[in-house]
Amino acid sequence: MNWFTHIEPAHTQPREGRGMSSTTSRIHALDLVRGLALIMGIAFHAGLSFYPGQQVWVVMDSQRAEGIAWTGYWLHMFRMTTFFLMAGYFGHMVYHRRGAGYFIRSRLKRIALPMVAFWFPLLVAMGTAMGWGFSKQYGIPMDQLPPPPPLTAETFPLTHLWFLYLLLVFYVVMLVARLPLALLDRNGTLRQSVSSLISKLLGSPLLVLLLSLPVAASLFMHEGWVEWFGVPTPDIGFVPNTPALVTYGLAFWLGWVLQRENHGLIRLSKLYLPYLAVALALTVGALYILHGMERTSPQLDGNDKLIYTGLYALAIWFWTFGFIGLALRFFNRRGPVARYIADSSYWLYLIHLPIIMAMQVWMLDWSWPAYAKYAFILGTSIPVMLLSYQIMVRHTIIGNLLNGPRKKKEASS
């Protein structure tokens, strides 16, 4: 038997809850979760120009607001962990249903090809917006701006498409790891036992603690870690930083494992309220430690850093599980609005950054309050991007590339 291409048999039916179905059925709330995680990234980037204090973004607005900074802190804490957990979940669903051959082809089409195709146009558009911003903010003519650094493996600008690159890394690692595992665990007993154990632990804070320990350790030991921005973004260079690999790799693995045991997710739907309450308390505690400190450089050491790192790592997972549980509890129905959000979010996230940056530069000197500017950027850019999705993507070859054929009901991510 070719263990690499073996499609595992469906497991026993899990207990069903509100809107839940079997292990092999699609849970529609998770499509919405994945889409909202990407849209949170748009909201996060749109607020960066309004942070009080020193410059953290390509352009800093004349108006600032602490509340926008706190919102960005909160969104950035769990948005990508949630996304990678969902990516692992749906990735295993594709592998489970269609086998390794289809899985590889679909990942090349849906992840690798968009990354390659969109990278250069987006880089040019963002470079133009950045040049405009520097010129407007500092009075430097665009033709006199310094050139970008030379492209090397260490300086290569992955831009916000780094999440696609990291996904490809995780796919390769998972496929390679399956080869010896499938030989050692031919009937799938070990893998099923691990999935069952993780599923049961979802109902206990013990799993959050176990996941938080390696995340906290990687953050604490990361040289030059800027505490305010949490897990460092691996957007420069082909070798991701350790905290990103650990945090997002764990999330991806967890989603891959949990796809075997959908009934474990039911526990999250019942525990969303205490998980969110604990997450909020942890976040308030972490912000209290950072209160009044600079956001652009490392600020903590010793016990303060140890306590903060523990609070932050725990908050990551409590927010992630609480957010997923909330969606499972209240939004696990296949509605047209949720479906549209899920379908359009990939396109919106791909194209949003140069649009957001251009609007931030355009509004730089407006006398409006920061909150009004922030709302205007989101309230204008998102409808425009949705219109572009409807006209240019949804029923075109681009939509086929990003989301698959619309008439086929397949498990895709």
C-alpha positions, -999 to +999 in steps of 0.1 A: +000+000+000+012+035-008+009+051+026+017+086+013-015+087-008-037+067+015-070+083+023-079+075+059-113+059+066-140+080+082-140+076+119-170+069+141-197+095+143-192+120+170-219+132+193-238+159+176-246+193+190-263+225+179-256+226+141-228+200+144-224+172+120-201+142+116-164+142+114-164+142+077-190+170+073-182+206+070-188+229+100-198+262+084-190+284+114-153+276+108-154+291+073-167+323+089-140+321+116-112+318+090-127+347+070-131+370+100-095+362+111-083+377+078-106+407+081-093+413+116-059+418+099-074+446+077-087+463+109-053+459+126-033+474+097-058+502+093-052+514+129-014+514+129-010+550+118-031+562+148-010+547+176+002+573+201+040+577+206+069+570+183+065+558+147+054+522+144+042+523+108+051+537+074+032+569+081+018+583+114-013+604+114-016+639+129-044+625+152-038+596+175-060+574+198-050+551+226-082+531+221-072+522+185-038+510+198-055+488+224-079+474+197-049+466+175-031+449+204-061+428+210-067+418+174-031+410+168-030+387+198-050+359+183-060+367+147-032+347+130-033+319+156-069+315+148-062+316+111-035+289+112-056+266+134-084+269+107-058+263+080-047+231+096-082+220+101-093+226+065-060+213+052-065+180+068-101+179+056-088+182+020-062+155+026-087+132+043-113+135+015-092+137-016-057+122-008-022+135-010-021+140-048-051+163-049-039+180-017-006+189-032-022+202-065-048+222-046-022+238-023+000+248-052-030+263-070-046+280-040-016+291-020+017+290-039+004+304-072-014+334-057+017+341-036+039+342-066+014+360-088+004+388-064+038+394-047+054+418-072+023+439-081+016+443-043+052+451-036+052+479-062+019+493-050+030+493-014+064+508-023+045+536-041+023+542-011+053+542+012+072+566-010+042+590-011+039+587+027+076+595+034+075+623+010+043+638+025+053+633+061+089+644+059+090+666+029+114+644+009+108+643-028+100+608-040+129+608-064+153+615-035+142+587-012+169+561-004+168+528-024+155+496-008+181+472+006+195+445-018+174+413-020+190+385-001+176+354+017+176+374+049+161+407+035+136+393+011+103+412+016+075+386+019+052+415+027+018+405+042+019+374+020+042+358+046+012+338+058+010+320+025+048+312+026+044+299+062+014+278+052+035+262+024+062+254+050+037+238+073+022+217+045+056+204+035+065+196+071+032+178+076+034+157+045+070+147+052+062+139+088+033+116+077+056+093+058+073+076+088+042+081+110+020+062+085+045+033+085+047+031+122+009+036+127-005+017+098-041+013+112-042+049+125-047+038+161-020+061+175-032+091+155-068+085+165-057+082+202-038+115+200-068+132+183-092+119+209-070+130+238-066+165+224-103+167+217-111+158+254-085+183+266-104+211+248-128+211+277-100+218+301-077+247+307-049+221+308-046+222+270-043+260+270-015+257+296+003+230+275+001+251+244+011+283+262+044+269+276+063+266+243+049+299+230+059+317+262+094+302+261+100+311+225+089+347+231+109+351+263+141+339+247+136+358+214+163+384+212+150+420+208+114+409+213+091+440+212+064+430+237+036+452+225+034+435+191+034+399+204+045+372+180+070+388+157+058+389+121+080+368+098+076+391+068+113+396+061+135+367+049+129+331+041+137+317+075+108+325+099+116+336+134+112+310+162+082+324+180+062+325+147+072+289+139+063+277+173+030+296+178+016+293+143+030+258+139+013+246+170-020+262+158-017+245+124-009+211+140-038+215+164-063+222+136-050+193+116-054+169+146-088+183+157-103+177+122-105+140+131-126+148+162-153+173+155-171+166+187-142+181+205-152+214+190-186+211+206-168+216+239-156+250+227-191+260+218-202+254+254-171+270+270-168+301+249-181+325+276-156+315+304-128+313+278-135+348+266-138+361+302-104+346+311-089+359+279-101+394+287-087+393+322-053+381+309-052+409+283-060+436+308-033+422+330-008+422+302-017+458+291-014+469+327+022+458+328+029+476+296+010+508+306+030+539+298+059+521+281+072+527+246+058+504+219+087+503+194+114+486+215+118+459+242+107+473+276+107+444+301+132+421+318+134+398+347+102+388+365+081+415+348+090+400+314+084+365+327+049+373+340+040+393+309+051+366+286+030+340+305-001+362+305+003+370+268+008+333+258-022+322+278-043+350+263-035+339+228-050+305+232-080+316+254-089+342+228-085+317+200-106+290+216-132+315+229-136+331+195-140+297+177-164+286+204-185+318+201-188+312+163-197+276+168-224+285+193-242+312+174-231+312+137-230+276+127-256+279+099-249+282+062-262+317+056-255+339+025-238+367+045-215+343+063-207+325+031-199+357+013-176+368+040-158+335+040-154+335+002-143+371-002-119+374+028-090+358+009-092+384-019-097+412+005-067+403+026-045+399-005-052+434-019-059+454+013-025+467+024-016+491-004-052+504-004-051+510+034-017+526+032-027+549+005-058+560+024-037+566+056-013+588+036-042+607+019-058+614+053-026+622+071-032+659+077-070+658+080-083+675+112-108+648+119-106+629+152-086+597+150-116+575+155-135+591+127-105+587+104-102+550+114-139+544+108-137+562+074-108+541+062-125+508+071-159+520+060-147+531+026-120+506+018-138+474+027-169+482+005-146+491-024-127+459-020-159+439-018-171+455-050-138+445-067-144+410-054-179+409-068-169+423-103-134+410-108-131+378-087-163+360-076-173+345-110-140+347-128-108+327-132-093+346-102-121+333-080-116+298-093-079+302-084-085+315-049-117+297-038-121+269-063-150+263-087-181+278-072-204+250-083-184+223-067-190+215-030-155+205-020-136+209+013-111+236+004-092+262+023 
